[in-house]
Amino acid sequence: MSLPEIVSRERWRAAREELLRKEEAVGRAREALGEERRRLPMVEVEAEYVFEGGDGKATLLDLFEDRAQLIVHHFMFAPEWETGCPCCAAFLDQVGPLAHLRARNTSFAAVSRAPFTRILPFKARMGWTVPWYSSSCASSQGDFNLDFDATVETDRGPVERPGVSCFLRDHDRVFHTYSAYDDGLDGLGTLAGLLDLTPFGRNPAGSDRLRLHDAYDY
């Protein structure tokens, strides 16, 4: 790979200012797109999904942990795999402590098709504390991964897909608001990037100011 051209400080400054104008235009377009995303209609989730996690069986409503919003990371981990997807692992490595999301009335969880007995040792190996659930519970009324396009049926059998889905809770009713897959995950993983996918955005009503992640009062 060739190195950038060497120029004077003045030429660099002029080139940087030109690029900055383009970056600001992209930023304005991103903000407009975020506003449009927050206005997307939503669909009520009527299937009774059942997951298996560290505390046993859980419903989709349980994954909210009594918060208003839920972000689900569709982590590629098929039942027959020994370990999870390295690219999904790199994504999850970026997420970090969940305190900032939780202080903004938003929960986060990973969901995979692998049985929980296989998820648990891999999660321990990676040193993650994020809630992680298996969607392969026999008592579930629907196939969560298939229904939300994280697993796609093909002639060669089911194919896993990395993705993120967002959900909103209104009392005991759950609604699907947004999903992104594959290249749509580029640039996500930060607090702002994840919250921008949700209906309430970066600063939902009643959210706490940013603090050190061990200093929130909840």
C-alpha positions in Angstrom: 0.0 0.0 0.0 1.4 3.4 -1.0 1.8 6.1 1.7 -0.1 9.4 1.5 1.5 12.3 -0.3 3.9 14.4 1.7 2.9 18.1 1.6 3.4 21.4 3.5 1.3 22.2 6.6 -0.6 24.8 4.5 -1.5 22.4 1.8 -2.5 19.8 4.5 -4.7 22.4 6.2 -6.5 23.3 3.0 -7.1 19.7 2.1 -8.3 19.0 5.6 -10.8 21.9 5.5 -12.2 20.7 2.2 -12.6 17.2 3.6 -14.2 18.6 6.7 -17.0 20.2 4.6 -17.8 16.8 3.2 -17.7 15.2 6.6 -20.1 17.8 8.0 -22.5 17.2 5.0 -22.4 13.4 5.8 -23.1 14.2 9.5 -26.1 16.3 8.6 -27.4 13.5 6.3 -26.8 11.0 9.1 -28.8 13.1 11.5 -31.7 13.4 9.0 -31.6 9.6 8.4 -31.7 9.0 12.2 -34.8 11.2 12.5 -36.4 9.2 9.7 -35.5 5.9 11.4 -37.1 7.0 14.6 -40.3 7.7 12.7 -40.5 4.1 11.3 -43.7 2.3 12.0 -43.5 -0.7 14.3 -45.0 -4.2 14.3 -46.4 -5.9 17.4 -44.7 -9.2 18.3 -47.4 -11.7 18.9 -45.4 -15.0 19.0 -44.5 -16.3 22.4 -40.8 -16.7 22.1 -39.0 -18.6 24.8 -35.2 -18.3 25.4 -32.7 -20.0 27.7 -30.2 -18.0 29.6 -28.3 -17.9 32.8 -31.5 -17.8 34.9 -33.3 -20.4 33.0 -36.2 -19.8 30.6 -37.1 -16.3 29.6 -39.6 -14.6 27.3 -38.8 -11.7 24.9 -40.5 -9.4 27.4 -38.1 -10.7 30.1 -35.1 -9.7 28.0 -36.2 -6.0 28.5 -35.4 -6.3 32.2 -38.3 -3.8 32.9 -36.8 -1.2 30.6 -38.6 0.5 27.7 -36.2 -0.5 24.8 -34.3 -3.7 23.9 -31.4 -4.1 21.5 -30.8 -7.7 20.4 -27.5 -8.7 18.8 -28.1 -11.6 16.5 -24.8 -13.4 17.3 -23.9 -16.0 14.6 -23.5 -19.3 16.6 -25.2 -22.3 14.9 -26.2 -25.3 17.0 -23.5 -27.5 15.4 -20.6 -24.9 15.8 -18.0 -25.3 18.6 -17.5 -21.5 18.9 -19.2 -18.3 17.9 -18.5 -16.2 14.8 -15.2 -14.2 15.1 -16.8 -11.2 13.4 -19.7 -11.2 15.8 -17.3 -11.6 18.7 -15.3 -8.5 17.5 -18.6 -6.6 17.3 -19.5 -7.6 20.9 -16.0 -6.7 22.1 -16.8 -3.1 21.1 -20.1 -2.8 23.1 -18.4 -2.6 26.5 -20.2 -2.0 29.8 -24.0 -1.8 29.5 -24.5 0.7 32.2 -24.7 3.6 29.8 -27.4 1.9 27.7 -29.3 0.9 30.8 -29.2 4.4 32.2 -31.0 5.4 29.0 -33.9 2.9 29.6 -32.4 0.4 27.1 -31.4 -3.2 27.6 -29.0 -5.2 25.4 -28.8 -8.9 24.9 -27.1 -11.4 22.5 -29.2 -14.2 21.0 -27.9 -17.3 19.2 -29.3 -20.6 17.9 -26.6 -22.6 19.7 -27.7 -24.4 22.9 -27.0 -22.5 26.1 -24.7 -25.2 27.2 -22.4 -24.3 24.3 -22.9 -20.6 24.6 -21.9 -20.5 28.3 -18.3 -21.8 28.0 -17.6 -19.6 25.0 -19.0 -16.6 26.8 -16.7 -17.4 29.8 -13.7 -17.8 27.5 -14.3 -14.3 26.0 -14.8 -12.7 29.4 -18.2 -11.2 28.5 -20.9 -10.4 31.1 -23.5 -9.3 28.5 -26.8 -11.2 28.8 -26.8 -14.0 26.2 -29.6 -16.3 25.3 -30.2 -19.4 23.3 -33.3 -19.2 21.0 -33.5 -23.0 20.4 -36.0 -23.6 23.2 -38.5 -26.3 22.2 -41.3 -24.6 24.1 -41.1 -21.5 21.9 -44.1 -20.8 19.7 -41.9 -19.3 17.0 -38.4 -19.5 15.6 -36.9 -16.2 16.7 -33.9 -16.3 14.4 -36.0 -17.2 11.3 -38.7 -14.8 12.1 -36.3 -11.9 12.4 -34.1 -12.9 9.4 -31.0 -13.7 11.5 -31.2 -17.2 10.0 -32.2 -17.7 6.4 -33.3 -21.0 4.9 -31.5 -22.0 1.7 -31.2 -25.1 -0.4 -28.0 -25.9 1.6 -29.8 -25.6 4.9 -30.1 -22.7 7.4 -27.5 -19.9 7.0 -26.6 -17.6 9.9 -26.7 -13.8 9.5 -25.2 -11.2 11.8 -27.7 -8.5 12.7 -29.2 -6.2 15.3 -32.9 -5.9 16.1 -34.6 -3.2 18.2 -37.8 -3.6 20.2 -40.0 -1.3 22.2 -42.2 -2.2 25.2 -45.5 -0.7 26.1 -46.5 -2.4 29.4 -46.8 -6.1 28.4 -46.9 -5.5 24.6 -43.7 -5.8 22.6 -43.1 -4.1 19.2 -40.4 -4.6 16.6 -39.1 -1.3 15.5 -35.9 -1.8 13.4 -33.3 -4.4 12.2 -30.0 -4.2 10.4 -27.9 -7.0 9.0 -24.5 -7.7 7.5 -22.9 -4.4 6.2 -25.6 -2.5 8.0 -23.7 -3.2 11.2 -20.6 -1.2 10.0 -19.9 1.7 12.4 -22.1 0.3 15.2 -21.0 -0.9 18.6 -20.7 2.5 20.2 -23.2 3.9 22.7 -24.4 6.6 20.2 -24.5 4.2 17.3 -26.7 1.7 19.1 -29.0 4.3 20.6 -29.4 5.9 17.1 -31.2 2.7 16.0 -33.9 3.0 18.7 -37.1 4.9 18.6 -36.1 7.1 21.6 -32.6 7.9 20.2 -29.6 9.1 22.2 -31.4 10.9 25.0 -34.7 9.3 25.8 -36.9 11.1 28.3 -35.8 10.6 31.9 -32.3 9.3 30.9 -29.4 10.0 33.2 -26.5 12.2 32.3 -23.3 10.5 31.2 -21.3 9.2 34.1 -18.5 6.8 34.8 -20.0 3.4 34.1 -19.7 2.4 37.8 -21.4 5.6 39.1 -25.0 5.3 38.0 -27.6 5.3 40.8 -29.6 2.2 39.9 
